[in-house]
Amino acid sequence: MKFFYLGLCGSENPTRAGFPFHLALGALEAGHQAEIGLAGDAVVLMKSVVAESIFPVALSPLKEMFAKVIEQKVPIYV
């Protein structure tokens, strides 16, 4: 199965900003395909300086999740 996760939150809400990445990694671990879309405030997450400063509550830091998503070749649409 293929999943598409849409992120709309940026640095103003770190936990919600991390959800698309966290959910995509979970889908991959379960053997599914995943894609991520970033729109609205979430597009700033593509800047490395912003991504490195995002620390979601109860999730891995965004820079770690971002690296795993890139490593797994998950498409990210902006």
PDB file with one MODEL, atoms N, CA, C and O in Angstrom:
MODEL        1
ATOM      1  N   MET A   1       0.833  -1.158   0.000  1.00  0.00           N
ATOM      2  CA  MET A   1       0.000   0.000   0.000  1.00  0.00           C
ATOM      3  C   MET A   1       0.892   1.240   0.000  1.00  0.00           C
ATOM      4  O   MET A   1       1.989   1.228   0.559  1.00  0.00           O
ATOM      5  N   LYS A   2       0.411   2.303  -0.630  1.00  0.00           N
ATOM      6  CA  LYS A   2       1.156   3.551  -0.678  1.00  0.00           C
ATOM      7  C   LYS A   2       0.412   4.619   0.118  1.00  0.00           C
ATOM      8  O   LYS A   2      -0.798   4.791  -0.030  1.00  0.00           O
ATOM      9  N   PHE A   3       1.153   5.334   0.963  1.00  0.00           N
ATOM     10  CA  PHE A   3       0.584   6.391   1.786  1.00  0.00           C
ATOM     11  C   PHE A   3       1.189   7.735   1.405  1.00  0.00           C
ATOM     12  O   PHE A   3       2.369   7.823   1.067  1.00  0.00           O
ATOM     13  N   PHE A   4       0.364   8.783   1.463  1.00  0.00           N
ATOM     14  CA  PHE A   4       0.816  10.145   1.227  1.00  0.00           C
ATOM     15  C   PHE A   4       0.529  10.957   2.485  1.00  0.00           C
ATOM     16  O   PHE A   4      -0.620  11.058   2.916  1.00  0.00           O
ATOM     17  N   TYR A   5       1.562  11.529   3.065  1.00  0.00           N
ATOM     18  CA  TYR A   5       1.427  12.320   4.289  1.00  0.00           C
ATOM     19  C   TYR A   5       1.657  13.784   3.958  1.00  0.00           C
ATOM     20  O   TYR A   5       2.698  14.145   3.408  1.00  0.00           O
ATOM     21  N   LEU A   6       0.687  14.625   4.291  1.00  0.00           N
ATOM     22  CA  LEU A   6       0.758  16.049   4.005  1.00  0.00           C
ATOM     23  C   LEU A   6       1.065  16.820   5.283  1.00  0.00           C
ATOM     24  O   LEU A   6       0.341  16.715   6.273  1.00  0.00           O
ATOM     25  N   GLY A   7       2.131  17.584   5.251  1.00  0.00           N
ATOM     26  CA  GLY A   7       2.508  18.433   6.374  1.00  0.00           C
ATOM     27  C   GLY A   7       2.177  19.874   6.076  1.00  0.00           C
ATOM     28  O   GLY A   7       2.508  20.386   5.006  1.00  0.00           O
ATOM     29  N   LEU A   8       1.516  20.541   7.028  1.00  0.00           N
ATOM     30  CA  LEU A   8       1.147  21.942   6.865  1.00  0.00           C
ATOM     31  C   LEU A   8       1.772  22.843   7.921  1.00  0.00           C
ATOM     32  O   LEU A   8       1.691  24.067   7.818  1.00  0.00           O
ATOM     33  N   CYS A   9       2.397  22.248   8.939  1.00  0.00           N
ATOM     34  CA  CYS A   9       2.969  23.025  10.053  1.00  0.00           C
ATOM     35  C   CYS A   9       4.485  23.112   9.932  1.00  0.00           C
ATOM     36  O   CYS A   9       5.147  22.165   9.508  1.00  0.00           O
ATOM     37  N   GLY A  10       5.008  24.246  10.307  1.00  0.00           N
ATOM     38  CA  GLY A  10       6.451  24.452  10.276  1.00  0.00           C
ATOM     39  C   GLY A  10       7.019  24.585  11.670  1.00  0.00           C
ATOM     40  O   GLY A  10       6.579  23.901  12.594  1.00  0.00           O
ATOM     41  N   SER A  11       7.981  25.450  11.826  1.00  0.00           N
ATOM     42  CA  SER A  11       8.695  25.592  13.089  1.00  0.00           C
ATOM     43  C   SER A  11       7.827  26.135  14.220  1.00  0.00           C
ATOM     44  O   SER A  11       8.206  26.029  15.387  1.00  0.00           O
ATOM     45  N   GLU A  12       6.669  26.716  13.897  1.00  0.00           N
ATOM     46  CA  GLU A  12       5.791  27.249  14.943  1.00  0.00           C
ATOM     47  C   GLU A  12       5.142  26.138  15.771  1.00  0.00           C
ATOM     48  O   GLU A  12       4.684  26.383  16.887  1.00  0.00           O
ATOM     49  N   ASN A  13       5.102  24.920  15.229  1.00  0.00           N
ATOM     50  CA  ASN A  13       4.537  23.774  15.951  1.00  0.00           C
ATOM     51  C   ASN A  13       5.421  22.551  15.673  1.00  0.00           C
ATOM     52  O   ASN A  13       5.102  21.755  14.789  1.00  0.00           O
ATOM     53  N   PRO A  14       6.514  22.392  16.404  1.00  0.00           N
ATOM     54  CA  PRO A  14       7.506  21.354  16.120  1.00  0.00           C
ATOM     55  C   PRO A  14       6.940  19.925  16.103  1.00  0.00           C
ATOM     56  O   PRO A  14       7.346  19.107  15.278  1.00  0.00           O
ATOM     57  N   THR A  15       6.018  19.635  17.002  1.00  0.00           N
ATOM     58  CA  THR A  15       5.489  18.275  17.054  1.00  0.00           C
ATOM     59  C   THR A  15       4.672  17.966  15.809  1.00  0.00           C
ATOM     60  O   THR A  15       4.852  16.914  15.195  1.00  0.00           O
ATOM     61  N   ARG A  16       3.780  18.865  15.433  1.00  0.00           N
ATOM     62  CA  ARG A  16       2.984  18.645  14.222  1.00  0.00           C
ATOM     63  C   ARG A  16       3.855  18.664  12.973  1.00  0.00           C
ATOM     64  O   ARG A  16       3.534  17.992  11.993  1.00  0.00           O
ATOM     65  N   ALA A  17       4.939  19.413  12.988  1.00  0.00           N
ATOM     66  CA  ALA A  17       5.855  19.446  11.843  1.00  0.00           C
ATOM     67  C   ALA A  17       6.528  18.087  11.650  1.00  0.00           C
ATOM     68  O   ALA A  17       6.839  17.706  10.521  1.00  0.00           O
ATOM     69  N   GLY A  18       6.754  17.359  12.735  1.00  0.00           N
ATOM     70  CA  GLY A  18       7.426  16.070  12.649  1.00  0.00           C
ATOM     71  C   GLY A  18       6.527  14.910  12.259  1.00  0.00           C
ATOM     72  O   GLY A  18       7.021  13.860  11.846  1.00  0.00           O
ATOM     73  N   PHE A  19       5.200  15.082  12.383  1.00  0.00           N
ATOM     74  CA  PHE A  19       4.283  13.978  12.122  1.00  0.00           C
ATOM     75  C   PHE A  19       4.421  13.333  10.736  1.00  0.00           C
ATOM     76  O   PHE A  19       4.481  12.105  10.664  1.00  0.00           O
ATOM     77  N   PRO A  20       4.476  14.089   9.635  1.00  0.00           N
ATOM     78  CA  PRO A  20       4.569  13.423   8.333  1.00  0.00           C
ATOM     79  C   PRO A  20       5.813  12.532   8.208  1.00  0.00           C
ATOM     80  O   PRO A  20       5.762  11.463   7.600  1.00  0.00           O
ATOM     81  N   PHE A  21       6.907  12.978   8.782  1.00  0.00           N
ATOM     82  CA  PHE A  21       8.145  12.209   8.712  1.00  0.00           C
ATOM     83  C   PHE A  21       8.061  10.964   9.593  1.00  0.00           C
ATOM     84  O   PHE A  21       8.474   9.877   9.188  1.00  0.00           O
ATOM     85  N   HIS A  22       7.532  11.132  10.781  1.00  0.00           N
ATOM     86  CA  HIS A  22       7.369  10.014  11.709  1.00  0.00           C
ATOM     87  C   HIS A  22       6.416   8.961  11.127  1.00  0.00           C
ATOM     88  O   HIS A  22       6.702   7.765  11.177  1.00  0.00           O
ATOM     89  N   LEU A  23       5.302   9.406  10.583  1.00  0.00           N
ATOM     90  CA  LEU A  23       4.325   8.478  10.016  1.00  0.00           C
ATOM     91  C   LEU A  23       4.861   7.783   8.768  1.00  0.00           C
ATOM     92  O   LEU A  23       4.602   6.598   8.561  1.00  0.00           O
ATOM     93  N   ALA A  24       5.601   8.505   7.943  1.00  0.00           N
ATOM     94  CA  ALA A  24       6.188   7.893   6.748  1.00  0.00           C
ATOM     95  C   ALA A  24       7.189   6.809   7.138  1.00  0.00           C
ATOM     96  O   ALA A  24       7.233   5.750   6.512  1.00  0.00           O
ATOM     97  N   LEU A  25       7.984   7.066   8.158  1.00  0.00           N
ATOM     98  CA  LEU A  25       8.948   6.054   8.604  1.00  0.00           C
ATOM     99  C   LEU A  25       8.230   4.831   9.165  1.00  0.00           C
ATOM    100  O   LEU A  25       8.682   3.704   8.963  1.00  0.00           O
ATOM    101  N   GLY A  26       7.122   5.039   9.861  1.00  0.00           N
ATOM    102  CA  GLY A  26       6.334   3.928  10.370  1.00  0.00           C
ATOM    103  C   GLY A  26       5.751   3.089   9.242  1.00  0.00           C
ATOM    104  O   GLY A  26       5.729   1.861   9.321  1.00  0.00           O
ATOM    105  N   ALA A  27       5.282   3.752   8.196  1.00  0.00           N
ATOM    106  CA  ALA A  27       4.751   3.026   7.039  1.00  0.00           C
ATOM    107  C   ALA A  27       5.845   2.194   6.371  1.00  0.00           C
ATOM    108  O   ALA A  27       5.609   1.054   5.972  1.00  0.00           O
ATOM    109  N   LEU A  28       7.024   2.763   6.254  1.00  0.00           N
ATOM    110  CA  LEU A  28       8.140   2.023   5.656  1.00  0.00           C
ATOM    111  C   LEU A  28       8.495   0.795   6.485  1.00  0.00           C
ATOM    112  O   LEU A  28       8.740  -0.278   5.934  1.00  0.00           O
ATOM    113  N   GLU A  29       8.523   0.948   7.799  1.00  0.00           N
ATOM    114  CA  GLU A  29       8.840  -0.175   8.679  1.00  0.00           C
ATOM    115  C   GLU A  29       7.804  -1.289   8.560  1.00  0.00           C
ATOM    116  O   GLU A  29       8.122  -2.462   8.756  1.00  0.00           O
ATOM    117  N   ALA A  30       6.574  -0.925   8.240  1.00  0.00           N
ATOM    118  CA  ALA A  30       5.501  -1.906   8.096  1.00  0.00           C
ATOM    119  C   ALA A  30       5.475  -2.515   6.698  1.00  0.00           C
ATOM    120  O   ALA A  30       4.618  -3.346   6.396  1.00  0.00           O
ATOM    121  N   GLY A  31       6.409  -2.104   5.849  1.00  0.00           N
ATOM    122  CA  GLY A  31       6.506  -2.685   4.510  1.00  0.00           C
ATOM    123  C   GLY A  31       5.711  -1.968   3.436  1.00  0.00           C
ATOM    124  O   GLY A  31       5.493  -2.519   2.358  1.00  0.00           O
ATOM    125  N   HIS A  32       5.274  -0.745   3.714  1.00  0.00           N
ATOM    126  CA  HIS A  32       4.500   0.026   2.749  1.00  0.00           C
ATOM    127  C   HIS A  32       5.375   1.083   2.085  1.00  0.00           C
ATOM    128  O   HIS A  32       6.516   1.302   2.493  1.00  0.00           O
ATOM    129  N   GLN A  33       4.837   1.729   1.069  1.00  0.00           N
ATOM    130  CA  GLN A  33       5.507   2.855   0.434  1.00  0.00           C
ATOM    131  C   GLN A  33       4.943   4.133   1.034  1.00  0.00           C
ATOM    132  O   GLN A  33       3.799   4.161   1.487  1.00  0.00           O
ATOM    133  N   ALA A  34       5.745   5.188   1.036  1.00  0.00           N
ATOM    134  CA  ALA A  34       5.296   6.460   1.595  1.00  0.00           C
ATOM    135  C   ALA A  34       5.824   7.619   0.764  1.00  0.00           C
ATOM    136  O   ALA A  34       6.900   7.545   0.171  1.00  0.00           O
ATOM    137  N   GLU A  35       5.042   8.685   0.735  1.00  0.00           N
ATOM    138  CA  GLU A  35       5.435   9.948   0.128  1.00  0.00           C
ATOM    139  C   GLU A  35       5.054  11.054   1.100  1.00  0.00           C
ATOM    140  O   GLU A  35       4.123  10.902   1.891  1.00  0.00           O
ATOM    141  N   ILE A  36       5.777  12.168   1.036  1.00  0.00           N
ATOM    142  CA  ILE A  36       5.513  13.302   1.916  1.00  0.00           C
ATOM    143  C   ILE A  36       5.292  14.541   1.059  1.00  0.00           C
ATOM    144  O   ILE A  36       6.024  14.789   0.102  1.00  0.00           O
ATOM    145  N   GLY A  37       4.284  15.307   1.412  1.00  0.00           N
ATOM    146  CA  GLY A  37       4.037  16.600   0.786  1.00  0.00           C
ATOM    147  C   GLY A  37       4.131  17.680   1.843  1.00  0.00           C
ATOM    148  O   GLY A  37       3.611  17.517   2.947  1.00  0.00           O
ATOM    149  N   LEU A  38       4.783  18.775   1.519  1.00  0.00           N
ATOM    150  CA  LEU A  38       4.895  19.905   2.440  1.00  0.00           C
ATOM    151  C   LEU A  38       4.274  21.126   1.776  1.00  0.00           C
ATOM    152  O   LEU A  38       4.635  21.492   0.658  1.00  0.00           O
ATOM    153  N   ALA A  39       3.336  21.748   2.479  1.00  0.00           N
ATOM    154  CA  ALA A  39       2.657  22.926   1.938  1.00  0.00           C
ATOM    155  C   ALA A  39       2.505  23.969   3.045  1.00  0.00           C
ATOM    156  O   ALA A  39       2.691  23.668   4.223  1.00  0.00           O
ATOM    157  N   GLY A  40       2.172  25.175   2.660  1.00  0.00           N
ATOM    158  CA  GLY A  40       1.961  26.241   3.642  1.00  0.00           C
ATOM    159  C   GLY A  40       3.197  26.499   4.478  1.00  0.00           C
ATOM    160  O   GLY A  40       4.297  26.649   3.947  1.00  0.00           O
ATOM    161  N   ASP A  41       3.012  26.551   5.790  1.00  0.00           N
ATOM    162  CA  ASP A  41       4.115  26.842   6.700  1.00  0.00           C
ATOM    163  C   ASP A  41       5.177  25.748   6.715  1.00  0.00           C
ATOM    164  O   ASP A  41       6.304  25.999   7.140  1.00  0.00           O
ATOM    165  N   ALA A  42       4.845  24.543   6.261  1.00  0.00           N
ATOM    166  CA  ALA A  42       5.781  23.418   6.328  1.00  0.00           C
ATOM    167  C   ALA A  42       6.917  23.500   5.312  1.00  0.00           C
ATOM    168  O   ALA A  42       7.917  22.797   5.458  1.00  0.00           O
ATOM    169  N   VAL A  43       6.786  24.337   4.290  1.00  0.00           N
ATOM    170  CA  VAL A  43       7.839  24.384   3.279  1.00  0.00           C
ATOM    171  C   VAL A  43       9.178  24.853   3.845  1.00  0.00           C
ATOM    172  O   VAL A  43      10.225  24.535   3.282  1.00  0.00           O
ATOM    173  N   VAL A  44       9.162  25.598   4.944  1.00  0.00           N
ATOM    174  CA  VAL A  44      10.425  26.053   5.537  1.00  0.00           C
ATOM    175  C   VAL A  44      11.241  24.898   6.104  1.00  0.00           C
ATOM    176  O   VAL A  44      12.434  25.055   6.363  1.00  0.00           O
ATOM    177  N   LEU A  45      10.609  23.734   6.301  1.00  0.00           N
ATOM    178  CA  LEU A  45      11.333  22.569   6.832  1.00  0.00           C
ATOM    179  C   LEU A  45      12.393  22.062   5.856  1.00  0.00           C
ATOM    180  O   LEU A  45      13.283  21.309   6.248  1.00  0.00           O
ATOM    181  N   MET A  46      12.305  22.464   4.605  1.00  0.00           N
ATOM    182  CA  MET A  46      13.294  22.045   3.618  1.00  0.00           C
ATOM    183  C   MET A  46      14.625  22.768   3.802  1.00  0.00           C
ATOM    184  O   MET A  46      15.643  22.327   3.269  1.00  0.00           O
ATOM    185  N   LYS A  47      14.631  23.857   4.540  1.00  0.00           N
ATOM    186  CA  LYS A  47      15.889  24.547   4.849  1.00  0.00           C
ATOM    187  C   LYS A  47      16.575  23.788   5.970  1.00  0.00           C
ATOM    188  O   LYS A  47      15.975  23.550   7.019  1.00  0.00           O
ATOM    189  N   SER A  48      17.812  23.413   5.761  1.00  0.00           N
ATOM    190  CA  SER A  48      18.520  22.598   6.748  1.00  0.00           C
ATOM    191  C   SER A  48      18.636  23.302   8.103  1.00  0.00           C
ATOM    192  O   SER A  48      18.553  22.643   9.139  1.00  0.00           O
ATOM    193  N   VAL A  49      18.823  24.607   8.120  1.00  0.00           N
ATOM    194  CA  VAL A  49      18.952  25.332   9.386  1.00  0.00           C
ATOM    195  C   VAL A  49      17.650  25.255  10.185  1.00  0.00           C
ATOM    196  O   VAL A  49      17.686  25.209  11.414  1.00  0.00           O
ATOM    197  N   VAL A  50      16.520  25.242   9.512  1.00  0.00           N
ATOM    198  CA  VAL A  50      15.227  25.122  10.195  1.00  0.00           C
ATOM    199  C   VAL A  50      15.022  23.690  10.667  1.00  0.00           C
ATOM    200  O   VAL A  50      14.664  23.461  11.822  1.00  0.00           O
ATOM    201  N   ALA A  51      15.249  22.722   9.776  1.00  0.00           N
ATOM    202  CA  ALA A  51      15.049  21.310  10.122  1.00  0.00           C
ATOM    203  C   ALA A  51      15.912  20.895  11.311  1.00  0.00           C
ATOM    204  O   ALA A  51      15.482  20.090  12.137  1.00  0.00           O
ATOM    205  N   GLU A  52      17.107  21.432  11.401  1.00  0.00           N
ATOM    206  CA  GLU A  52      18.012  21.084  12.504  1.00  0.00           C
ATOM    207  C   GLU A  52      17.555  21.667  13.844  1.00  0.00           C
ATOM    208  O   GLU A  52      18.012  21.224  14.898  1.00  0.00           O
ATOM    209  N   SER A  53      16.661  22.651  13.810  1.00  0.00           N
ATOM    210  CA  SER A  53      16.220  23.288  15.055  1.00  0.00           C
ATOM    211  C   SER A  53      14.857  22.781  15.536  1.00  0.00           C
ATOM    212  O   SER A  53      14.316  23.302  16.512  1.00  0.00           O
ATOM    213  N   ILE A  54      14.305  21.782  14.869  1.00  0.00           N
ATOM    214  CA  ILE A  54      12.978  21.257  15.227  1.00  0.00           C
ATOM    215  C   ILE A  54      13.132  20.023  16.113  1.00  0.00           C
ATOM    216  O   ILE A  54      13.741  19.030  15.716  1.00  0.00           O
ATOM    217  N   PHE A  55      12.568  20.104  17.319  1.00  0.00           N
ATOM    218  CA  PHE A  55      12.608  18.990  18.273  1.00  0.00           C
ATOM    219  C   PHE A  55      11.183  18.675  18.724  1.00  0.00           C
ATOM    220  O   PHE A  55      10.711  19.233  19.714  1.00  0.00           O
ATOM    221  N   PRO A  56      10.488  17.778  18.001  1.00  0.00           N
ATOM    222  CA  PRO A  56       9.116  17.437  18.364  1.00  0.00           C
ATOM    223  C   PRO A  56       9.039  16.742  19.726  1.00  0.00           C
ATOM    224  O   PRO A  56       9.971  16.049  20.134  1.00  0.00           O
ATOM    225  N   VAL A  57       7.922  16.935  20.416  1.00  0.00           N
ATOM    226  CA  VAL A  57       7.701  16.271  21.696  1.00  0.00           C
ATOM    227  C   VAL A  57       7.436  14.784  21.449  1.00  0.00           C
ATOM    228  O   VAL A  57       6.601  14.430  20.616  1.00  0.00           O
ATOM    229  N   ALA A  58       8.146  13.918  22.168  1.00  0.00           N
ATOM    230  CA  ALA A  58       7.965  12.457  22.130  1.00  0.00           C
ATOM    231  C   ALA A  58       8.315  11.828  20.782  1.00  0.00           C
ATOM    232  O   ALA A  58       7.957  10.678  20.530  1.00  0.00           O
ATOM    233  N   LEU A  59       9.008  12.562  19.917  1.00  0.00           N
ATOM    234  CA  LEU A  59       9.474  12.022  18.635  1.00  0.00           C
ATOM    235  C   LEU A  59      10.970  12.302  18.516  1.00  0.00           C
ATOM    236  O   LEU A  59      11.530  13.087  19.281  1.00  0.00           O
ATOM    237  N   SER A  60      11.603  11.654  17.554  1.00  0.00           N
ATOM    238  CA  SER A  60      13.012  11.931  17.280  1.00  0.00           C
ATOM    239  C   SER A  60      13.160  13.356  16.747  1.00  0.00           C
ATOM    240  O   SER A  60      12.205  13.914  16.207  1.00  0.00           O
ATOM    241  N   PRO A  61      14.336  13.944  16.892  1.00  0.00           N
ATOM    242  CA  PRO A  61      14.560  15.257  16.286  1.00  0.00           C
ATOM    243  C   PRO A  61      14.308  15.190  14.778  1.00  0.00           C
ATOM    244  O   PRO A  61      14.585  14.175  14.138  1.00  0.00           O
ATOM    245  N   LEU A  62      13.788  16.262  14.229  1.00  0.00           N
ATOM    246  CA  LEU A  62      13.435  16.267  12.811  1.00  0.00           C
ATOM    247  C   LEU A  62      14.633  15.961  11.923  1.00  0.00           C
ATOM    248  O   LEU A  62      14.484  15.279  10.909  1.00  0.00           O
ATOM    249  N   LYS A  63      15.814  16.449  12.278  1.00  0.00           N
ATOM    250  CA  LYS A  63      16.975  16.210  11.421  1.00  0.00           C
ATOM    251  C   LYS A  63      17.270  14.714  11.302  1.00  0.00           C
ATOM    252  O   LYS A  63      17.725  14.264  10.251  1.00  0.00           O
ATOM    253  N   GLU A  64      17.020  13.936  12.359  1.00  0.00           N
ATOM    254  CA  GLU A  64      17.229  12.486  12.296  1.00  0.00           C
ATOM    255  C   GLU A  64      16.171  11.817  11.428  1.00  0.00           C
ATOM    256  O   GLU A  64      16.490  10.961  10.603  1.00  0.00           O
ATOM    257  N   MET A  65      14.908  12.210  11.613  1.00  0.00           N
ATOM    258  CA  MET A  65      13.842  11.621  10.797  1.00  0.00           C
ATOM    259  C   MET A  65      14.027  12.000   9.330  1.00  0.00           C
ATOM    260  O   MET A  65      13.827  11.178   8.436  1.00  0.00           O
ATOM    261  N   PHE A  66      14.411  13.254   9.094  1.00  0.00           N
ATOM    262  CA  PHE A  66      14.633  13.729   7.730  1.00  0.00           C
ATOM    263  C   PHE A  66      15.726  12.902   7.056  1.00  0.00           C
ATOM    264  O   PHE A  66      15.579  12.499   5.902  1.00  0.00           O
ATOM    265  N   ALA A  67      16.813  12.649   7.769  1.00  0.00           N
ATOM    266  CA  ALA A  67      17.916  11.856   7.211  1.00  0.00           C
ATOM    267  C   ALA A  67      17.460  10.440   6.864  1.00  0.00           C
ATOM    268  O   ALA A  67      17.841   9.907   5.822  1.00  0.00           O
ATOM    269  N   LYS A  68      16.650   9.829   7.725  1.00  0.00           N
ATOM    270  CA  LYS A  68      16.154   8.472   7.457  1.00  0.00           C
ATOM    271  C   LYS A  68      15.218   8.458   6.258  1.00  0.00           C
ATOM    272  O   LYS A  68      15.256   7.528   5.451  1.00  0.00           O
ATOM    273  N   VAL A  69      14.384   9.474   6.134  1.00  0.00           N
ATOM    274  CA  VAL A  69      13.470   9.567   4.999  1.00  0.00           C
ATOM    275  C   VAL A  69      14.262   9.697   3.699  1.00  0.00           C
ATOM    276  O   VAL A  69      13.934   9.053   2.703  1.00  0.00           O
ATOM    277  N   ILE A  70      15.294  10.522   3.708  1.00  0.00           N
ATOM    278  CA  ILE A  70      16.142  10.698   2.527  1.00  0.00           C
ATOM    279  C   ILE A  70      16.870   9.390   2.215  1.00  0.00           C
ATOM    280  O   ILE A  70      16.958   8.983   1.057  1.00  0.00           O
ATOM    281  N   GLU A  71      17.383   8.747   3.240  1.00  0.00           N
ATOM    282  CA  GLU A  71      18.088   7.470   3.069  1.00  0.00           C
ATOM    283  C   GLU A  71      17.191   6.419   2.426  1.00  0.00           C
ATOM    284  O   GLU A  71      17.655   5.621   1.612  1.00  0.00           O
ATOM    285  N   GLN A  72      15.913   6.414   2.786  1.00  0.00           N
ATOM    286  CA  GLN A  72      14.955   5.446   2.254  1.00  0.00           C
ATOM    287  C   GLN A  72      14.366   5.903   0.898  1.00  0.00           C
ATOM    288  O   GLN A  72      13.512   5.223   0.330  1.00  0.00           O
ATOM    289  N   LYS A  73      14.826   7.047   0.396  1.00  0.00           N
ATOM    290  CA  LYS A  73      14.400   7.600  -0.882  1.00  0.00           C
ATOM    291  C   LYS A  73      12.899   7.865  -0.953  1.00  0.00           C
ATOM    292  O   LYS A  73      12.254   7.610  -1.971  1.00  0.00           O
ATOM    293  N   VAL A  74      12.360   8.379   0.145  1.00  0.00           N
ATOM    294  CA  VAL A  74      10.953   8.768   0.173  1.00  0.00           C
ATOM    295  C   VAL A  74      10.824  10.101  -0.579  1.00  0.00           C
ATOM    296  O   VAL A  74      11.524  11.062  -0.259  1.00  0.00           O
ATOM    297  N   PRO A  75       9.930  10.159  -1.579  1.00  0.00           N
ATOM    298  CA  PRO A  75       9.744  11.437  -2.277  1.00  0.00           C
ATOM    299  C   PRO A  75       9.136  12.495  -1.352  1.00  0.00           C
ATOM    300  O   PRO A  75       8.223  12.214  -0.576  1.00  0.00           O
ATOM    301  N   ILE A  76       9.664  13.717  -1.455  1.00  0.00           N
ATOM    302  CA  ILE A  76       9.129  14.847  -0.696  1.00  0.00           C
ATOM    303  C   ILE A  76       8.743  15.910  -1.713  1.00  0.00           C
ATOM    304  O   ILE A  76       9.585  16.406  -2.461  1.00  0.00           O
ATOM    305  N   TYR A  77       7.459  16.253  -1.731  1.00  0.00           N
ATOM    306  CA  TYR A  77       6.934  17.246  -2.642  1.00  0.00           C
ATOM    307  C   TYR A  77       6.700  18.555  -1.909  1.00  0.00           C
ATOM    308  O   TYR A  77       6.165  18.572  -0.801  1.00  0.00           O
ATOM    309  N   VAL A  78       7.106  19.652  -2.538  1.00  0.00           N
ATOM    310  CA  VAL A  78       6.934  20.971  -1.930  1.00  0.00           C
ATOM    311  C   VAL A  78       6.084  21.820  -2.858  1.00  0.00           C
ATOM    312  O   VAL A  78       5.806  22.979  -2.551  1.00  0.00           O
TER     313      VAL A  78
ENDMDL
END
